[in-house]
């Protein structure tokens, strides 16, 4: 079964750090671009970042540039999101998502269940 | 940056047809994807490349895209279709492709 499972969410104080993980299974992880998408409570979906198959290209939404770092370990079939200098507005459910095809610019057909990040003092 | 505009809510009676729009500048030149999200669940892809359905998605779900508006159409609406629906495109106007989501539309089945 094709599956993505996120972990690492929790409560963190403003200015703090958190590292999210996404474990992939059931498909050749190293063949796909991967993305992080977040959803603030009661709000819509917002793409956060994506990373090329070999990690050589990484892109971010402007609001997280310089604070968040996306990475991957293909040997461990895992995707990561290192989040530093967290702000209240980063509070959201964070999903990892896989596009239909390895080209990257495609619809996301596989989503994890999400992990909640709460930034509050 | 590219903006996608959806109505906040759409209401429809069971058995009728629901149409959810997604507006964007010349969106007809882009490929539009649609997601269904029920409370407490991850999004589910229901339409990709304007009008294609993933396996397992009922034929009642269809899509179109032309000019400045893309439309998700749900025929013979059922109570189980009540959910939030999001359109999505890839925008290549900047130095790299960006994912853009619409604000979402809450579909209420009366």
Interface residues (C-beta under 8 A of the other chain):
Chain A: X35 X37 X44 X45 X46 X47 X50 X57 X59 X61 X95 X100 X104 X105 X106 X107 X108 X109 X111 X112 X113 X114
Chain B: X33 X35 X37 X42 X43 X44 X45 X48 X49 X54 X84 X86 X88 X90 X96 X97 X98 X99 X100 X101 X102 X103 X104
